[in-house]
Amino acid sequence: MHRPLATPVSHALSRRALLRGAVLGAAGLAGAALLGCADDEPDEAATPDQATQAPGGGTAGGANPGDAMSAASLDLGPAKQFALVSGWYRDEEARYYDFGMASPVTASGAVGVAPIWAFITGMAADGSPQFVEGQHNVVAVVPGDEGYSDLWEVRLVTVPADYEADRIRSAAEVESSGYPVTPAGLFVNCPVVPAGSTLEGGEELVQGWYRGERVFYPDFGANPPAAIPIWAFATGMDASGAPVFVEGQRNVIDSIPGQAGYSAFWDVHLVMVDEGYEANAIRSREGVEMSGFEVVRPGLVVNCPVVSPTA
């Protein structure tokens, strides 16, 4: 049985080392698409045709080199190319990815989360987790599953020193292992995408495990389970009730990475402009508020990680 611990350890975590614990191990702890949605240095590639490399050049996978790469990749459909979309941030261009509306929203308006398990052998003297080198993180749900979310709640699985990396490859195996599980007090934005997908900005994919099969996700880092506004512009609704968007108008945001309160999950606000409105006449939250146009909230939340600018 699990022995969950209640004490958060997020203060001791480097989120990149955590999400890439499979590659870096303890040594890495250095510190309907309605809209068109980065972080720091890119990860090592983790595509279906490339072996994941452990530090020092060896193939990750513990006592079974290459075994992880012989596992099948989960079929989530054809590979996708995720393009950057341009929006406005306080009259300045902002660029972001759009991963759509895959994440649930709770009754209180918070973004729903799903668990992801990372593996450690314990904690160092400074309180930082000692990750299992070569172990890929494990998820319980993928797009299409009930309860899936792009936003993951990190849980640390403490294994013995002789644990063989990648022996555990599913949530069921985590649960049956009896190893202690510690909530990390950390949430990360890592949307699962089809194997072989690419991102325009060059962000590379991290491999994880789902029911013994390989899955892949970009890592956009720590993110609170909260949604903040994005403003889209419409002249009205069509016969089906869908917004009639203003052609050529970029969406408007008012928070970017590096600012307190930033979240990549956006609560859509529709600015209902008149027929005479000129596209991109409004380029900021202040402009929306000063315009006097009606703003409608349809209850849609989208995952749109901002790449630029950053604070």
C-alpha positions in Angstrom: 0.0 0.0 0.0 1.0 3.6 -0.5 2.2 5.6 2.5 1.4 9.1 1.2 3.3 11.9 3.1 1.6 15.2 3.6 4.6 17.5 3.7 5.2 19.3 0.4 8.7 19.3 -0.9 8.3 21.8 -3.7 10.8 24.2 -2.1 13.5 21.6 -2.7 12.6 20.9 -6.3 14.1 22.1 -9.6 11.0 21.6 -11.8 13.1 20.9 -14.9 15.2 18.3 -13.0 11.9 16.8 -11.8 10.3 16.5 -15.2 13.5 15.3 -16.7 14.5 13.1 -13.8 14.6 10.2 -16.2 17.5 11.8 -18.1 19.2 13.9 -15.5 18.8 12.0 -12.2 19.9 13.6 -9.0 22.8 15.4 -10.8 20.2 17.5 -12.6 19.0 19.3 -9.5 21.0 22.5 -10.1 18.7 24.9 -8.9 -11.8 23.1 -29.9 -8.8 25.3 -30.3 -10.4 28.6 -29.8 -7.2 30.6 -29.7 -4.3 30.4 -31.7 -0.1 29.3 -26.3 8.1 28.6 -23.2 10.3 28.2 -21.2 14.1 28.0 -20.9 16.6 25.7 -22.5 15.1 22.8 -24.6 15.1 19.2 -23.4 17.1 16.5 -25.1 15.1 14.9 -27.9 12.8 12.1 -26.9 11.2 10.9 -30.1 10.2 7.4 -31.1 13.3 6.9 -33.2 15.9 8.2 -30.8 17.3 6.5 -27.7 17.1 8.5 -24.6 20.7 9.2 -23.3 21.7 9.1 -19.7 24.4 11.5 -18.5 27.8 10.4 -19.7 26.4 9.1 -23.0 25.0 5.7 -21.9 21.5 4.6 -23.0 19.0 5.2 -20.2 17.2 2.1 -18.8 19.2 0.8 -15.9 20.1 -2.8 -16.2 18.3 -3.3 -19.5 20.0 -0.9 -22.0 17.7 -0.2 -24.9 14.8 -2.0 -23.4 12.8 1.2 -22.8 13.2 2.1 -26.5 11.9 -1.3 -27.6 8.6 -0.6 -25.9 5.8 0.6 -28.1 4.7 4.2 -28.3 1.1 4.8 -27.5 -0.9 5.6 -30.6 -2.5 9.0 -30.1 -2.9 9.6 -33.8 -0.7 11.3 -36.4 2.2 13.5 -35.3 1.3 17.2 -35.1 3.1 20.4 -35.8 2.4 23.0 -33.1 2.7 26.5 -34.5 3.2 29.7 -32.5 0.3 32.1 -32.5 0.6 35.9 -32.2 -1.4 37.8 -29.6 -1.1 41.2 -27.8 0.3 41.9 -24.4 0.1 45.6 -23.4 0.4 46.7 -27.0 3.4 44.4 -27.6 3.4 41.2 -29.6 3.2 38.0 -27.6 3.7 34.5 -29.0 2.1 31.3 -27.6 1.1 27.8 -28.3 -2.5 26.6 -28.3 -3.1 23.1 -26.8 -6.8 23.6 -26.7 -9.4 22.7 -24.1 -8.1 19.3 -22.8 -8.0 20.2 -19.1 -11.1 20.2 -16.9 -12.2 23.1 -14.7 -13.6 22.6 -11.2 -16.8 24.1 -9.9 -14.6 26.8 -8.1 -13.0 27.7 -11.4 -9.6 26.0 -10.7 -7.9 23.9 -13.4 -8.3 20.2 -12.7 -5.1 18.2 -12.4 -4.0 14.6 -13.0 -1.1 12.7 -11.2 2.4 12.2 -12.6 4.9 10.0 -10.7 8.6 10.7 -10.5 11.1 8.3 -8.8 13.6 9.1 -6.1 15.8 7.1 -3.8 15.6 9.6 -1.0 16.4 13.2 -0.1 19.9 14.7 0.0 21.2 16.6 3.0 20.1 19.9 1.5 16.6 18.5 1.2 16.7 18.0 -2.6 15.3 14.8 -4.1 17.7 12.2 -5.4 16.2 11.1 -8.7 16.6 7.6 -10.2 18.8 8.0 -13.2 17.2 6.5 -16.3 13.7 6.3 -14.9 11.0 7.9 -17.0 8.0 9.5 -15.3 4.7 7.7 -15.2 1.2 9.1 -15.9 -2.2 7.5 -15.3 -4.2 9.2 -18.1 -3.7 10.5 -21.6 -5.9 12.6 -23.9 -9.2 10.9 -24.4 -9.2 9.3 -20.9 -11.6 10.5 -18.3 -9.8 12.7 -15.9 -7.0 13.7 -18.3 -5.5 17.2 -17.8 -2.5 18.9 -19.3 -1.7 20.1 -15.7 0.0 17.4 -13.7 0.3 17.1 -9.9 3.8 15.8 -9.1 4.1 12.8 -6.8 7.5 11.4 -5.7 7.9 7.6 -5.4 10.7 6.6 -3.0 12.3 3.4 -4.2 15.3 1.4 -2.7 18.8 2.1 -3.9 18.9 -1.2 -5.9 15.7 -0.3 -7.8 16.2 -1.0 -11.6 15.3 2.1 -13.6 12.1 1.8 -15.7 11.0 -1.4 -14.0 7.8 0.5 -13.2 6.0 1.8 -16.2 2.4 2.2 -15.2 0.2 3.7 -12.4 -1.0 0.3 -11.5 2.5 -0.9 -10.9 3.2 2.2 -8.7 0.1 1.4 -6.7 1.0 -2.3 -6.3 4.7 -1.7 -5.5 4.1 -0.6 -1.9 6.7 2.2 -2.3 6.0 5.4 -0.3 4.5 8.3 -2.4 5.0 11.9 -1.4 3.0 14.8 -2.9 5.6 17.3 -4.1 3.3 20.3 -3.8 4.1 21.1 -7.4 2.0 21.4 -10.6 3.5 21.3 -14.1 2.2 22.0 -17.5 3.1 19.1 -19.7 0.4 18.4 -22.4 0.7 14.8 -23.8 1.0 14.9 -27.6 1.2 12.3 -30.4 4.7 10.7 -30.8 6.9 12.5 -33.3 5.1 15.8 -32.8 7.1 19.0 -33.2 6.9 22.5 -31.9 7.7 25.6 -34.0 9.9 27.1 -31.2 12.1 23.9 -31.1 10.9 22.7 -27.7 11.6 19.0 -27.6 9.6 16.2 -26.1 10.1 14.3 -22.9 9.3 10.6 -22.7 7.0 9.2 -20.1 5.2 5.9 -19.4 1.5 5.1 -19.7 0.4 1.5 -19.0 3.7 0.2 -20.3 3.8 2.3 -23.4 5.9 5.3 -24.2 4.2 8.7 -24.3 5.6 12.2 -25.0 5.1 15.7 -23.8 6.7 19.1 -23.9 7.6 20.6 -20.5 6.4 24.1 -19.9 7.3 24.1 -16.3 5.6 24.9 -13.0 2.1 26.3 -13.3 -0.6 27.0 -10.7 -3.9 25.3 -11.0 -5.6 28.6 -11.9 -6.9 30.2 -15.1 -6.4 33.9 -15.9 -8.1 36.0 -18.6 -7.6 36.1 -22.3 -9.7 38.4 -24.5 -11.0 37.3 -27.9 -13.0 39.6 -30.1 -16.4 38.8 -31.8 -19.1 40.7 -33.5 -21.8 38.4 -32.4 -23.0 34.8 -32.6 -24.0 32.7 -35.6 -27.1 30.6 -36.0 -25.4 27.7 -34.2 -24.4 29.9 -31.2 -20.7 30.0 -32.1 -18.9 33.4 -31.9 -18.3 35.3 -35.1 -14.7 36.4 -34.6 -13.2 39.6 -35.9 -11.0 38.6 -38.8 -7.4 39.5 -38.3 -7.8 40.5 -34.6 -5.2 39.0 -32.3 -6.2 37.9 -28.8 -5.2 40.0 -25.8 -3.4 38.8 -22.6 -2.3 40.7 -19.5 0.3 38.3 -17.9 3.5 36.7 -19.1 6.0 34.2 -17.8 8.1 35.6 -15.0 5.2 37.6 -13.5 3.5 36.7 -10.3 0.1 35.2 -11.0 1.0 34.0 -14.5 -0.7 30.9 -15.8 -0.7 29.2 -19.2 -4.3 28.3 -18.7 -6.6 31.0 -20.0 -10.2 31.8 -19.1 -11.7 33.0 -22.4 -13.4 36.4 -22.3 -15.3 37.4 -25.5 -15.2 41.1 -26.3 -18.4 41.8 -28.2 -17.5 44.6 -30.6 -19.7 46.4 -33.1 -19.5 46.0 -36.9 -17.4 49.1 -37.3 -14.6 47.9 -35.1 -11.2 47.8 -36.8 -9.1 44.7 -36.2 -6.3 45.2 -33.6 -7.5 48.7 -32.6 -7.5 47.2 -29.1 -4.1 45.6 -28.0 -4.3 45.5 -24.2 -6.5 44.8 -21.2 -6.6 48.5 -20.5 -7.9 49.0 -24.0 -10.7 46.4 -23.5 -11.7 48.1 -20.2 -11.7 51.6 -21.7 -13.7 50.5 -24.8 -17.0 50.0 -23.0 -17.7 46.9 -25.1 -19.6 44.1 -23.4 -17.5 41.2 -22.3 -19.0 37.7 -22.1 -17.4 34.6 -20.4 -18.5 31.4 -22.1 -16.8 29.2 -19.5 -14.0 28.0 -21.8 -10.4 27.4 -20.5 -7.5 26.8 -23.0 -3.9 25.8 -22.4 -1.7 28.4 -24.1 1.9 28.6 -22.9 3.5 31.9 -23.7 6.9 31.8 -25.3 7.5 35.5 -25.6 7.8 38.1 -24.3 9.0 37.1 -20.8 9.3 39.4 -17.8 
